[in-house]
Amino acid sequence: MSCLPDNRFSEAYKKFTELERTSGLFDLRVGNVCAWRLVRGELFLSYMRQRDILNDTQRVRVTRMQKLKRKSSKYLRNFKRRVKFPFNLLTATFLTFAPNRKPVLVLAFGRKSIASQRFTLPIEQHYGGSALRLGETSATMFPFPQVDTASIDWISKFFSYSIPEQEIVAFSKLVSETYEIPEENISKLVRHQVSSFAKNKAFFKFLLARKKTHSVYVCWNKHYYALLAACEDLGVPTSEFQHGIIGHYHSQYALPEIASVPYFPDRLLTFGPGWEKEVHLPEDAKMVSVGSTRMQAMLDKHKHIKKQDNLVVAFSQKVISFVLFEFVIETALKRPDLLFQYKMHPFEQPQRLLANYVGRIPENVEVVDKDTSSYALMAKASYVMGVASTTLVESLGFGAKTLVVPFAGWELLESFIHRREMKRIDSPQEAADAFDELEVSETSYESYFSSPDDTNLLQVF
């Protein structure tokens, strides 16, 4: 078992941000593009992995049958995309070049985003058919015309852009020397990101100007920076929906304390006002609490579920899955009177995890199907365990006693631990003892997932 608490994440992040500040990376431009903003997140992960932080070090042998299934699934997905592509491209081309009679509201969410599920926005009442979806936005939640991701990339190819090679070399050399990352890796990443960004930005500027766009609502997605940059050039106001936990060590929001950060939204629409205490945004951006319709709906839906006194649910995250599961097993061996359910992240493969623990899993430990509702588990669990998941904050709303295992990244929940709304447990023995001692204290949960605020929503629109 690793030595806990593991503070390497916050220590490395502080060092990373100090280096970017002293090197002036946000001030550098590659072909008039703030390249550091585009590659910062990916290079931060490389920086952490070089230091053996956030590394998935376990390796499992994959059988020929498993390889065949993976390839078959991949080919099937690609086939479906290719069948749909001509129709989607025709639709996207028409929407892009068709004349527009009135201003448009643009909604841009990523496929993996949960924002469209968390917020019910009065769009139809305010805009009728004048909204446009970009990317893989939920058609169920937002039944408006769509320009899909693949079509955006294809049409953007017709917008040319040249990258000054000497600027790429100079930028890559500085980053390489600053963070001790191979220069050739950085050059390749910068060249790809800057080129894609510039072409996508040119397309979005053309689209938004042609549609007389008056506002854009985004969540993290593939074209996030390019869309925000186009809006900055056109003076179109932008708002981003919170899609998960944010904090002082979150690479997307914990930025240098400078007046203005390129390609950042004007407003961050949060689940509740409490998140303002968790991170400092650039000076020219602000947070607006609009509440969480999704969370309120889940509380109402599962309020009939009774608590199971002996149930402990552990919520996994991909980068700490193996070490957390090991921790759960050791804790379960010390508490045979409790039932431990291990809920895997949607991106994890159960067989990959279980292959390492054949014959080692106690009878009181169950690996829950990843499609099982996390909210249903929170509703019936008396105790919840995890590292740095949004789910741990949500579990407070269901009255679960919440324990934080301090593996890499736990610092995102540090403020909740300081307020004693969650308890940090540094060993399986401490966890085993905590189940008898832990009391539910008054929490600030409603400040983080407040009821939907119609007044704020209307002001936003």
Buried (B, 14 or more C-beta within 10 A) or exposed (E): EEEBBBEBBBBBBEEBBEBBEEBEBBEBBBBEBBBBBBBBEEBBBBBBEEEEBBBBEEEBEBEEEBEEEEEEEEEEEEEEEEEEBEEBBEBBBEBBEEEEEEEBBBBBBBEEBBBBBBBBBEBEEEBEEBBBBBBBBBEEBBEBBBBBBBBBBBBBEEBEBEBEEEBBBEBBEBBBEBBEBEBEBBBEBBBEBBBBBBBBBBBBBBBBEBBEBBBBBBBBBBBBBBBBBBBBEEEBBBBBBBBBBBBBBBBBBBBEEEEEBBBBBBBBBBBBBBBBEBBBBBEEBEBBBBBBBBBBBBBEEBEEBEEBEEBBBBBBBEBBBBBBBBBBBBBBBBBEEBBBBBBBBEEBBEEBBBBEBEEEBBEBBBBBEBEEEBBBBBBBBBBBBBBBBBBBBBBBBBBBBBBBBBBBBBBBBBBBBEEEBBBBBBBBEBBBBBBEEBEEEEBBBBBBBBEBBEEBBEEBB
